[in-house]
Amino acid sequence: MKTDSVPIVGELFAAGPSDRVFDSLLLAGPLLIVFVALVGRSLLTTLLTVSYLATFIGYTFFKATTES
């Protein structure tokens, strides 16, 4: 099974640029929100959220500064 054949993931890959890291970060965001909603707020979920945001912002900034 290829990732392109998964209904939601395939549509995202077809619609957006072929940047798998950015696509993965976009898919991980809602999953993180659901995880925090199910588990509740704790030190672990706060650290996960902060690390996700730092990674997302850092990667976006990196791509913006390195591409022509």
C-alpha positions in Angstrom: 0.0 0.0 0.0 1.4 3.4 -1.0 0.7 6.5 0.9 -0.9 8.1 -2.1 -3.7 5.5 -2.0 -4.8 6.6 1.6 -7.9 8.9 1.0 -6.9 12.0 2.9 -3.2 11.7 2.6 -3.3 11.1 -1.2 -5.4 14.3 -1.7 -2.9 16.3 0.3 0.0 15.0 -1.7 -1.8 15.7 -4.9 -2.9 19.3 -3.9 0.3 20.6 -2.3 3.9 20.8 -3.2 6.0 17.6 -2.8 7.4 18.5 0.6 6.8 15.5 2.7 8.1 17.0 5.9 5.7 20.0 5.7 2.8 17.6 4.7 3.6 15.4 7.7 3.7 18.4 10.1 0.3 19.5 8.7 -1.1 16.1 9.3 0.4 15.8 12.8 -1.1 19.0 14.1 -4.8 17.8 14.3 -3.6 14.4 15.6 -1.7 16.2 18.4 -4.9 18.3 19.2 -6.9 15.1 19.5 -4.3 13.5 21.7 -4.2 16.4 24.0 -8.0 16.5 24.2 -8.1 12.8 25.0 -5.3 12.7 27.5 -5.7 16.1 29.1 -3.2 18.8 29.8 -0.1 17.6 31.5 3.7 18.2 31.3 4.0 15.6 28.6 1.3 17.1 26.4 2.7 20.6 27.0 6.2 19.6 25.9 4.8 17.8 22.9 2.9 20.8 21.8 5.8 23.2 22.4 8.1 20.9 20.4 5.6 20.5 17.6 5.2 24.3 17.3 8.9 24.9 17.5 9.5 22.3 14.7 6.7 23.7 12.5 7.9 27.3 12.9 11.5 26.4 12.6 11.0 24.3 9.4 8.8 26.9 7.8 11.4 29.6 8.6 14.2 27.3 7.3 12.4 26.7 4.0 11.5 30.4 3.6 15.2 31.4 4.0 16.8 28.7 1.9 14.6 28.6 -1.2 15.1 31.2 -3.9 
